[in-house]
């Protein structure tokens, strides 16, 4: 019987400390729709002449 009393006391302590679970959040409230590109922003296009500046290859660096 003391085991049941101890479990009830432990449950009461947990309930007093933590209260209850927070309210459930709906999926619609977790997501936000935003424009991918804000209006009025100029998009830079692909530049094939300048693409070599950003290309990295170990074989090219070594000279193979």
N, C-alpha and C positions, 0 to 999 in steps of 0.2 A: 504494500500500500504506500509506503514511503517513496517508492520509485515513481508511482503515478503522481504523487504530490510534488516531487522534484521536477517532473516533466512539466506539470502545470505551472509551477513557479518559473521555470526556465522559459516557457512559452509566454508567460506574462511579462517577464523581463524583456524578451525580444520585442514583443508588441509595444511595450512602453518606449523602448529605445528607437526602434525603426518605424513604428507606426504601421502604415500600410503601403502597398506598392503605389508608385505614381500612376496617374491615368495613362491609358494606352494611347499612343500617338498613331494617327491614321497615316497611311502611305502618302496620301495627297498632301499632308502637312509636312512631310519630310523632303519633298521634292520642290524644286523651284525652276521655273522656266525662264531662261535668259536668252537673249539674242546671241548667236554665235559671233557675229561681227556687229558691233554697234553701228547704227546708221551714221553716215557722215565720215566714216573712216576710210582712207584710201588703202586699198589692198595692193601690196607689192606683188608683182608677178614673178614667175620663174625666170632666172637669167642664166642661160646655158653658158655664156662666156665667163661668168664669174663663179660658176659652180665648183671649179677646181680649188678655190680657196677653202672650201669647207669639206673637201673630200680627204679622207685619211686612209691610207692603206699601208700596212707594214712592208709589203713587197716593194712598193714604190719608194718608201722611205729608205730601205736598204739598198735599192738600186737594182733590183732583179728584173 
